[in-house]
Amino acid sequence: MRSCSVWFPCRLVRCSLFVLFAGLLSVVSAVPTADAQDLRVMSFNVRYGTASDGPDSWPQRQELVAGVIRNFAPDLLGTQEMLPFQAEYLREELGAGADRPRRYAYIGWSRDASAGGEQCGLFICEDRFQVEGAGQFWLSERPEEKFSKSWDSSLPRVCTWARLQDRQVPGRRLLFANTHFDHRGAEARLQSARLLRDRLPQLADGLPIVLTGDFNCGEQSLPWSAAAADGVLVDSFRAAFPERQASEGTFHGFRGTAGAERIDWILYSAGRFQTVAATIDRTERGGRYPSDHFPVTAVLRYTAAVAQ
């Protein structure tokens, strides 16, 4: 396991007001006003910034990405396909909200030997949390070996994590983790889910866990069963909506019409939190979307089982 105690705080900067959305915020469930101690969690595959996406390329949508995140104002944000220059942009922009400015720390390392490679980055609201430690391991049979891959994985895949102290609730701590499963290897996805189920509790050492990610599979899959079906980790969306919804897909390829499967999840330790609200954010502006995935959000509430 690779661990690191260095992270980079967000710089507060002045920026122009974000252009008003032409499209209304479209979600599966509206997020109610949260209790001061509730956790606002978001998972967002931002689509890597050097992709040849034409009118949907990063420079054309970066303001919309930042605006969607600022609108939800997460305490914890897990990102996938994050490149370093995208992280730098968002570090600055997320501290510049006119109505609700917040300071964020960013934690992330490349998944491969390239210094500018994709990261499973964590954005952590510094007004809410103090980072006690952080690290990254690889989704492979040799998780401590940098850039390793196993099974039928097409690329090195990682899980990034941080132990956090809640400033608003003295004595309460948690483990926040974020991952991105392989898009081709079915066996790799299953084994990655099993690895997380074994390794995250070891890292948490009794602390509650919040896990975000793009899992590249839906809840009918074996990886979902390995991660959430037995109730050790709870799927926040399914907790909010016990009955399957007609439109739950989260990958839409910039078209706005998603497939049937919800492949982006927010999970948490059973008995340690409860779901207050869960959403699939379908914000668009002039027919353009912030990413090829819809971001997903959850508002979580501590239960009495969380030690003080």
KOLFISE-874140 format. One record per residue: residue in one letter; x, y, z negated of N, C-alpha, C in turn. Coordinates in steps of 0.05 Angstrom, whole numbers, plus 5000, padded with zeros to 4 digits. Layout:
BEGIN
AXYZXYZXYZ...
This chain:
BEGIN
M501749765000500050005000501750255000R501150435017502650685018501050895002S502451024984501151224968502651484971C501151694965502351964969500952154950S502352334939501152534921501252814932V501652834958501853094971499453124989W498153344986495853415004495953715009F494353815027494654085037492054235032P492054445015489654595009488854765033C486254805034485154975055485855265049R486555415070487055705067484455855073L483756035055481456205060482056415081V480556425101480956615123478356745129R478556975142476157125152475557045180C473156985186472456915214469857045220S469157055246466657165255464456975247L462057075245459756905238459456695260F458756455251458356245270455856305287V456056255313453856305331451456145323L449156285322446656145313446055905330F445155695318444455455333441955515350A442155435375439755465392437755235386G438755005378437054785371436554775341L434254685333433654645305435154415294L435854425268437054195255435053965254S435853735266434153505267435353285251V433853195230434852985213432652785208V433552555198431652345191430052425166S431452545147430052625122431252885113A429653085107430653345098432053305071V434153455067435653445042434553645022P433553555000432453734980434653884965T433854094951435754224934436854034913A439554014912440753814894441253924867D441253744848442153804821445153884822A445954054804448754154804450753934802Q450053704791451853484788451753284810D449853314829449653124851452053154870L452652934884454852934903453652954931R454753144947453953174975456253044992V455552835006457452665021456752665050M458852695067458452685096460452505109S459652355129461452195146461152295174F463352345188463252485214465552385232N464852235253466752175274466752415293V468952565292468952825307469852795336R470552555345471552505372474352645375Y476352485382479052585383479352815403G480853015395480853275408482353295435T483653085443485053085469483552915490A481152825484479652675503478752845526S478652725550477852875574474852875576D473653045560470753045558469353275573G470853425590469753635606468353845588P465753895594464254095578463954025549D464553775542464353695514467053665501S469153785513471853765502471953935476W473953875460474253995434473954305434P475354455451475154745450472254845454Q470654685468467954765474466054715451R466854545432465054465410466154495382Q468554595380469854605353468254785334E467155005344465655185327463055045317L461854885335459454745327460054525306V462354385309463154195289463454325262A464954555261465354695236462654795224G460954895241458354995232456554785220V456554545232454854325222455854245194I458554235191459654155165459054365144R459454625152458854835133455954845125N454254785144451354785138450654585116F451854355117451254155096452854205071A455154335073456954395050457554155034P458953955045459553705030461553755008D461253594987463353574967465553384977L464653174991466552975002465752935031L467852955049467452915077469552715087G468552495099470352305111470152335141T472452375155472452415184473952185197Q473152125222474451925238475252055264E477351945277478552045302479652335298M480452395275481452665269484352685278L485052875295487852935302488853165285P491453185281492453395263491653675270F491553745295490754015302487854065297Q486153855299483353885291483053925261A484653775246484553805217485354085208E487454185221488354455214486154665220Y484854635243482654825250480454805229L479654565222477454535203478254625175R480654585167481554675141481154975138E481755115159481355405159478455485160E477055365179474255445183472355375161L472855145147471055065126471255235102G473355395100473655585078472555855084A471355885108470556145117467556185120G466056015108463156035109462156295096A460656455111459756715101457856685078D456156485078454056455058454856285035R456656085040457455905018460355825022P462256005019465055935023465955725003R467555535013468555314996471455265003R473055184984475855114989476054814991Y477354725013477654445017480654365018A481254135006483854005011483453795032Y485453745048485353535069487553325063I486753075065488552845062488352665086G490652615099490552445123493252395134W493652145145496152075158495451925184S497251935203496751805229496651505225R494951375240494651085238496850935253D498351065271500450945286503051105284A505051025299507651155296507751435307S505751515321505651785332505051985310A506652205309506152405288503452545292G502552545317500052675323497752485327G497952245316495952035321493352085305E491451915311488851945298489051875268Q487352015252487251985224484451935214C484251785192481651775177481951975155G481352225160481852435142479752485121L480552575097478752645076478852945072F476553065072476253345063474953345036I476153465017475253454989474853744979C472553804969471954074959473554114933E475454294934477154344911475654494889D473454624895471854754875470454544858R470154304869468754084855470553874844F472753814859474453584851477353664849Q478653534830481653534829482653274839V484553284858485753034869487952934850E487552684840489552564822491552394836G490952294859492752124874491352044900A492951974920491851904946493751714961G492651574980494351394996492851275020Q494151095034492950975058494050695060F492250515069493150245076492050165102W493249965115492449875142490549635140L488649635158486749415159488049185175S489549035160491048815172491648605151E492948385159493848185140496148285123R497348515131499648635117498948925112P497048975094496049255091498049455082E500249365070502349555061504349625084E504149475106506049515128504949725147K506449945149505550165166505050075195F502950165206502250125235501649835242S501249665222500649385227497849345237K497449135252494749055260494648745261S492248635258491848345257489248265270W488747995270486347885281486147965311D483848065320483548145348483348445350S484448595331484348885332485848995356S484649185370485949305393487849525386L487549635361489149855352489749835322P491849955312492149975283489850125271R488750025250486450155236487150195207V486050395194486850465167484450535149C485050535123483250645103484750845087T483751095085485051305069483351345044W484751385021483251394996484451614978A482851694958483751884938482251834912R483651854890482451854864481852144855L479452194846478552464841477452494813Q477952734802476852814777474753024782D472352974773470053164777470253394758R470653634769470853874752468253954740Q465953884752463353964742462353774720V463453534720462553334700464953224686P465853364665468353284651468452994645G470752874651471152594645470352404666R468852494686467952314707469852324730R470652084739472552044761471351844781L472451854805471451664825473651614846L473351404861475051344884473451404909F474651574926473351644952475151524974A473851374992475351235014473951275040N475451265062474351315088475851135108T474351025127475550825146474350845173H475550695192474550675220475250395230F473250225233473649955242474249945272D475449725281476149695309473649685326H473849805350471549815368471249575386R473349405387473249165404473248905389G474848885369475248635355473148565334A471348375341469248295322470448165297E472447995301473747865278475248075261A476448265274477848485259475848635242R473448695252471548835236470648675212L470248425216469348255193471548235172Q474048185181476248165162476848435149S476448645163476848915151474848965129A472348885133470348915113471048755088R471948515092472848345069475248465055L477048575070479448705058478548935040L476749105050475849325034474349235009R472849025011471348924988473348824966D475648724975477648634955479348864945R480249034963482349234957481249484943L478949574951477949824940477449804910P476249584900475849564871478549554856Q480649444868483249444855484249734853L483949884874484750164873483050324854A480450264852478650414835479150354806D479950104799480550024772478250104753G475850034761473450084745471950344752L473150514768471750764775469650704796P467550864798465650844820466950904846I465950784867467050814894464950944912V465951134929464351244951466051184976L464751054996466150965020464651075044T466051215062464951315087466351185110G465151195134466651085157464951045181D466351005203465150905228465950615229F463950445226464350155224463950005250N463150155271462850035298461149785298C459249765280457349545280454949635262G452749505266450349575251449849385228E447449415216446949265191445948985196Q445748905221445148625228447748465231S450048595227452548475233453748335208L455648165213457148035191458748225175P460148425187461548625170459748775151W457348845160455448985142454748805119S454248545125453548355104455848335084A458348325094460648305077460948555060A460148785070460549035055458249105037A455749055046453449175032451148985026A451048755039448648595037448148485009D450248424993449748304967449448504945G449348764952448748964932451049064915V453448974920455749084906456349374915L456249414941456249674952453549734965V452449964960449750034969449950214993D448350155013448050325037446150555030S447250795029445651025020443151075038F443451035064441251085082439050875077R439750625075437750415070436450445043A437950545023436750594997434650814999A435051005016433051225020430751135037F431250955056429250855075429250555076P427950425057427950125056426949995081E425050125095424050025120425650145143R426549975162428150055184426550265201Q427850485208426650695223426850645253A425150775268425050725297427550825311S428751035300431051155313433251205292E434951005289437051025269439851025281G440151015307442751005320444351255315T446951225313448751455308450751505330F451251315348452951375371451251435395H451751675408450051755430451651855454G454351855453455951925476455452195487F454852395470454252675478451552705493R449952495494447452515508445152585490G445452555464443352615445441352385440T441552175457439851945454441551715445A441251625420443051425409441951145414G443750955411442850675411441350605386A440650355383438950265361440550245335E443150195336444650125312445850375299R445650385273446950585256449650485249I451750575263454450475259456150645240D455050875232456451055213455051035187W456550975165455350905140456551075117I455051115096455951205070455151005050L457050875037456550665017457550764990Y456450644968457350714942456950474923S458250484900458150274880455350244869A454250004870451649954858451650014829G449450144819449150194791450650444782R452350564799453850794790452751054801F451251034824449851264836447151174845Q445451364851442951304865442751504888T441351434909440951604932438651804927V439352064929437252264927436152324955A437952324975437052375002439152275021A438352205046440152115066439252215093T441052295110440352415136442052315158I440952335183442552315207442152595220D444352735222444253015231444453035261R442353125274442253135303442353415314T443753585300444053865308445153875337E444054055353445154105380444854405386R446354495405446354785413446354795443G444154885454443954905483444254635497G443354425484443654165496446354035493R448154165478450854055472450953975443Y452553765438452753645411455553675400P455853685374458553725363460353485367S459253245372460953005376459252795391D460552575398459152355410457752175389H458252235364456852105342455152315327F452852235317451452415298452752375271P453452595257454352565230452152465212V452952325190450952235171451652355144T449552405128449952535102448352385080A449152425056447752325033448152505009V446052524993446252664967445952444946L448052414930448152194910448052314882R446852174864446552254836447852054818Y449552144800450751974780448551834763T448951584756447151454738448351444710A446751364691447751354663450051144660A450250964680452350754678455150864683V455351114694457951224699459051334673A461351234665462551304639463351604639Q463051724616463852004613466852024608
